[in-house]
Amino acid sequence: MSVKSGGTTYYYENYTDDFIKSARQDETLPENYCWIHKNLFYRLISAVLYCAALLFALVYGRLVLNIHVENRKVLKKARKTGCFLYGNHTQPMGDVFGPALYCFPMRMSAIASPSNRGIPVIGKLLPMLGALFIPDSMGQMKKFMEAVRYHVEKKRCIVIYPEAHVWPWCTFIRPFQATAFRFPVLYNVPAFCMTTTYRERKNGKKPRIVVTIDGPFFADPGKNKREQQMELYDKICACMKSRSQASTCEYIRYRKKSLEPCHASQSCFADSLHKETDS
């Protein structure tokens, strides 16, 4: 794989390292945080902002990031059911707005870390754009799960980045846990994945970005829920790793600080999610 001129090298200790931090990285949710807003005025403002976000995604994604999307047509199969869309997390802005275009005309929601609330200006607007912030306590978990179900029943595309942390321009798939793959099993909807890869191009300092969408993925309904979850995890993880091999250049290189193997695991959810969703 070639090294793109003008790039740099980031050194990491664990796969949980943060290279992009918000203004308030330790932001938490208030205990009375509300995930579902049925107020008509709130929903109207949300619709207007979402349309603006679609326009921004079109301009920014095409003209600034030079994103090309492959196989978007497979998402048509989920328009009548809603779905979950999993991706590798490598673009701070592109990963926020891009999926809204990939999912269109389905509306997108995204499961996100509360730290995103600390992003200046846009952080507080993210819920109106579909962000479902991960709860900070067991007391909030029930409401969070009700919100996920609400968006599924609205037949939306719910985006999840199981790697959790943004590693800009990263060309490999980082280890992630299977926790997030319980949702398609719980709500009996299809799962898809989108893999972002980076290709050499003659003009421009940065690589060309190619997002490839695959799916739908289903688990064997004859298995129990935990086995179905692991089956989806295995299928999507294998697909994303295979697709990632299409990257032909590195704009930012990621190298481990030591030669010792990294045994760190990560999850984009609280460990308690397993217990809360076993029923």
FIZA-492218 format. One line per 4 residues: number of its first residue (from 0); their letters; for each residue x, y, z of C-alpha. Coordinates in nm, 4 decimals, padded with zeros to 6 digits. Layout:
N
NUM> A> X Y Z; ...
This chain:
279
0> MSVK> 00.0000 00.0000 00.0000; 00.1418 00.3363 -00.0988; 00.1856 00.6286 00.1389; 00.0076 00.9453 00.0282
4> SGGT> 00.2348 01.2486 00.0354; 00.1390 01.5099 00.2904; 00.0113 01.2516 00.5353; 00.1345 01.1800 00.8839
8> TYYY> 00.1731 00.8945 01.1322; -00.0342 00.8427 01.4453; 00.0933 00.6126 01.7188; -00.1545 00.4315 01.9389
12> ENYT> -00.1380 00.2173 02.2508; -00.4875 00.0696 02.2410; -00.7750 00.0563 01.9968; -00.9691 00.2739 02.2413
16> DDFI> -00.7337 00.5701 02.1901; -00.9011 00.8948 02.0818; -00.7405 01.0991 01.8050; -01.0390 01.3310 01.7663
20> KSAR> -01.1727 01.4852 02.0857; -01.4701 01.7126 02.1361; -01.4610 02.0311 02.3414; -01.6166 01.8445 02.6343
24> QDET> -01.4964 01.4876 02.5946; -01.6422 01.3784 02.9289; -01.9915 01.5068 02.8512; -02.2669 01.3028 03.0185
28> LPEN> -02.6429 01.2963 02.9843; -02.8655 01.4524 03.2490; -03.0672 01.1962 03.4412; -03.3943 01.3239 03.2925
32> YCWI> -03.2629 01.3203 02.9324; -03.5375 01.2618 02.6740; -03.4757 01.0469 02.3643; -03.8237 01.0660 02.2073
36> HKNL> -03.9699 01.4065 02.1227; -04.3292 01.4163 02.0032; -04.3761 01.7917 02.0341; -04.4960 01.9207 01.6955
40> FYRL> -04.2707 02.2288 01.6997; -03.9655 02.0179 01.7864; -04.0435 01.7754 01.5039; -04.0891 02.0597 01.2550
44> ISAV> -03.7528 02.2130 01.3428; -03.5985 01.8657 01.3255; -03.7361 01.8117 00.9728; -03.5987 02.1463 00.8538
48> LYCA> -03.2558 02.0810 01.0029; -03.2486 01.7311 00.8533; -03.3182 01.8701 00.5056; -03.0353 02.1206 00.5546
52> ALLF> -02.8082 01.8356 00.6669; -02.8899 01.6422 00.3491; -02.7914 01.9399 00.1375; -02.4712 01.9887 00.3367
56> ALVY> -02.3881 01.6182 00.3021; -02.4329 01.6381 -00.0749; -02.2046 01.9394 -00.1146; -01.9441 01.8478 00.1488
60> GRLV> -01.9294 01.4805 00.0587; -01.8990 01.5323 -00.3132; -01.6965 01.8517 -00.3444; -01.4790 01.8429 -00.0313
64> LNIH> -01.4307 01.4770 00.0592; -01.4783 01.3388 -00.2931; -01.6864 01.0429 -00.1692; -01.8033 00.7796 -00.4151
68> VENR> -02.0718 00.5342 -00.2988; -02.0938 00.1823 -00.4385; -02.3912 -00.0539 -00.4197; -02.6264 00.1888 -00.2446
72> KVLK> -02.9183 00.0224 -00.4218; -02.9144 -00.2711 -00.1765; -03.0639 -00.0439 00.0907; -03.3854 -00.0281 -00.1122
76> KARK> -03.4683 -00.3692 00.0317; -03.5071 -00.2134 00.3771; -03.7399 00.0751 00.2970; -04.0458 -00.1128 00.4201
80> TGCF> -03.8825 -00.2464 00.7360; -03.6060 -00.0118 00.8484; -03.2595 -00.1489 00.9155; -02.9301 -00.1205 01.1010
84> LYGN> -02.6242 -00.0027 00.9095; -02.2754 -00.0721 01.0499; -01.9601 00.1087 00.9396; -01.5953 00.1698 01.0132
88> HTQP> -01.5416 00.5082 01.1788; -01.2820 00.7053 00.9822; -01.4291 01.0474 00.8946; -01.5216 01.2967 01.1708
92> MGDV> -01.7689 01.4900 00.9541; -01.8318 01.2489 00.6687; -01.9510 00.9759 00.9051; -02.1984 01.2166 01.0645
96> FGPA> -02.3669 01.3446 00.7493; -02.2802 01.0942 00.4752; -02.5145 00.8111 00.5802; -02.8130 01.0472 00.5533
100> LYCF> -02.7533 01.0453 00.1770; -02.6775 00.6742 00.1550; -03.0050 00.5898 00.3327; -03.2267 00.8368 00.1465
104> PMRM> -03.5272 00.8331 00.1200; -03.5212 00.6513 00.4557; -03.4470 00.8885 00.7392; -03.1291 00.8155 00.9304
108> SAIA> -03.0740 00.7899 01.3035; -02.7388 00.7102 01.4633; -02.6299 00.5653 01.7957; -02.3625 00.7976 01.9304
112> SPSN> -02.1455 00.8701 02.2313; -02.2608 01.1490 02.4673; -01.9214 01.3131 02.4126; -02.0578 01.4348 02.0779
116> RGIP> -02.2823 01.6717 02.2707; -01.9661 01.8679 02.3476; -01.9074 01.9586 01.9824; -01.9486 02.3369 01.9537
120> VIGK> -02.2853 02.4469 01.8091; -02.3754 02.1251 01.6307; -02.3511 01.9058 01.9418; -02.6817 02.0249 02.0843
124> LLPM> -02.8500 01.9908 01.7451; -02.7476 01.6304 01.6868; -03.0598 01.4798 01.8507; -03.2737 01.6756 01.6031
128> LGAL> -03.0677 01.5191 01.3250; -03.1291 01.1710 01.4605; -02.8539 01.1091 01.7171; -02.9438 00.8544 01.9861
132> FIPD> -02.6956 00.9124 02.2656; -02.5841 00.6091 02.4641; -02.7181 00.6220 02.8211; -02.4914 00.6777 03.1187
136> SMGQ> -02.6876 00.4739 03.3706; -02.9047 00.1675 03.4068; -03.1940 00.3950 03.4926; -03.1732 00.5515 03.1466
140> MKKF> -03.1337 00.2242 02.9577; -03.5059 00.1480 02.9359; -03.5828 00.4838 02.7754; -03.2918 00.4423 02.5361
144> MEAV> -03.4170 00.1016 02.4248; -03.7677 00.2436 02.3808; -03.6193 00.5139 02.1569; -03.4358 00.2588 01.9410
148> RYHV> -03.7594 00.0629 01.9006; -03.9446 00.3856 01.8158; -03.7046 00.4632 01.5305; -03.7182 00.1051 01.4032
152> EKKR> -04.0979 00.1217 01.3943; -04.0634 00.4470 01.1963; -03.8730 00.2344 00.9399; -03.5534 00.4351 00.9706
156> CIVI> -03.1962 00.3397 00.8978; -03.0090 00.3307 01.2279; -02.6350 00.3777 01.1864; -02.3854 00.2239 01.4275
160> YPEA> -02.0068 00.2578 01.4301; -01.9001 -00.0383 01.6467; -01.5362 00.0755 01.6504; -01.6716 00.3688 01.8592
164> HVWP> -01.3700 00.5997 01.8195; -01.2928 00.8036 01.5080; -00.9550 00.7231 01.3551; -00.9288 00.9606 01.0569
168> WCTF> -00.8356 00.7966 00.7253; -00.7703 00.4583 00.8898; -00.7463 00.1808 00.6286; -00.7978 -00.1258 00.8494
172> IRPF> -01.0921 -00.2535 01.0519; -01.0287 -00.2252 01.4242; -01.1482 -00.4919 01.6712; -01.4966 -00.4417 01.8087
176> QATA> -01.7356 -00.6378 02.0234; -02.0563 -00.8074 01.9140; -02.2836 -00.6122 02.1505; -02.4242 -00.3794 01.8846
180> FRFP> -02.5327 -00.6687 01.6638; -02.8081 -00.7632 01.9051; -03.0386 -00.4931 01.7692; -03.1302 -00.6467 01.4317
184> VLYN> -03.2095 -00.9699 01.6174; -03.4249 -00.7959 01.8782; -03.6301 -00.6055 01.6227; -03.6225 -00.8608 01.3400
188> VPAF> -03.4939 -00.6219 01.0730; -03.2096 -00.6599 00.8215; -02.8519 -00.5509 00.8850; -02.6190 -00.3893 00.6324
192> CMTT> -02.2622 -00.2639 00.6442; -02.0776 00.0240 00.4802; -01.7020 00.0017 00.4477; -01.5006 00.3156 00.3800
196> TYRE> -01.1801 00.2636 00.1821; -00.9184 00.5004 00.0445; -00.7922 00.4936 -00.3131; -00.4978 00.6560 -00.4837
200> RKNG> -00.5850 00.9405 -00.7191; -00.3736 01.1508 -00.9499; -00.5055 01.4915 -00.8508; -00.5393 01.6173 -00.4956
204> KKPR> -00.3392 01.5618 -00.1801; -00.5936 01.3359 -00.0141; -00.7096 00.9932 -00.1333; -01.0393 00.9278 -00.3015
208> IVVT> -01.2978 00.7970 -00.0552; -01.5067 00.4977 -00.1610; -01.7941 00.3721 00.0543; -01.9223 00.0250 -00.0340
212> IDGP> -02.2540 -00.0963 00.1059; -02.3267 -00.4667 00.1509; -02.6255 -00.6669 00.2675; -02.8802 -00.7481 00.3733
216> FFAD> -02.7450 -00.9816 00.6396; -02.9713 -01.2138 00.8370; -02.9086 -01.4706 01.1067; -03.0541 -01.8195 01.1235
220> PGKN> -03.3921 -01.7795 01.3030; -03.3563 -02.1340 01.4348; -03.0754 -02.0225 01.6642; -03.1185 -01.8463 01.9981
224> KREQ> -03.0729 -01.4705 02.0204; -02.7122 -01.4811 02.1371; -02.6160 -01.7191 01.8555; -02.7945 -01.5016 01.5998
228> QMEL> -02.6093 -01.1963 01.7314; -02.2726 -01.3706 01.6939; -02.3645 -01.4906 01.3454; -02.4383 -01.1341 01.2324
232> YDKI> -02.1194 -01.0127 01.3965; -01.9124 -01.2761 01.2140; -02.0726 -01.2067 00.8757; -02.0428 -00.8291 00.8903
236> CACM> -01.6961 -00.8272 01.0429; -01.5708 -01.0624 00.7692; -01.7338 -00.8523 00.4973; -01.5857 -00.5265 00.6241
240> KSRS> -01.2387 -00.6761 00.6598; -01.2587 -00.8119 00.3065; -01.3752 -00.4782 00.1647; -01.1034 -00.2877 00.3528
244> QAST> -00.8424 -00.4657 00.1413; -00.9468 -00.2403 -00.1474; -00.7637 00.0576 00.0087; -00.4587 00.1389 -00.2009
248> CEYI> -00.2954 00.4208 -00.0042; -00.2542 00.5619 00.3455; -00.3018 00.9313 00.4117; -00.2626 00.8840 00.7870
252> RYRK> -00.0612 00.5832 00.8983; -00.1454 00.4110 01.2270; 00.1359 00.2310 01.4053; 00.1391 00.0686 01.7468
256> KSLE> 00.3795 00.2173 01.9978; 00.5139 -00.1172 02.1136; 00.5589 -00.4596 01.9598; 00.3431 -00.6191 02.2258
260> PCHA> 00.0037 -00.7342 02.0991; -00.2872 -00.5156 02.1959; -00.5508 -00.7082 02.3868; -00.7780 -00.4120 02.4467
264> SQSC> -01.1393 -00.4644 02.3578; -01.3943 -00.1969 02.3011; -01.7654 -00.1480 02.2782; -01.9862 00.1415 02.1846
268> FADS> -02.2325 00.0507 02.4567; -02.2433 00.0086 02.8308; -02.1653 -00.3473 02.9408; -02.5070 -00.3561 03.1008
272> LHKE> -02.6737 -00.3617 02.7593; -02.6408 -00.7406 02.7458; -02.8415 -00.7796 03.0642; -03.0992 -00.5198 02.9692
276> TDS> -03.1783 -00.6723 02.6286; -03.1687 -01.0457 02.7067; -03.5460 -01.0599 02.7370
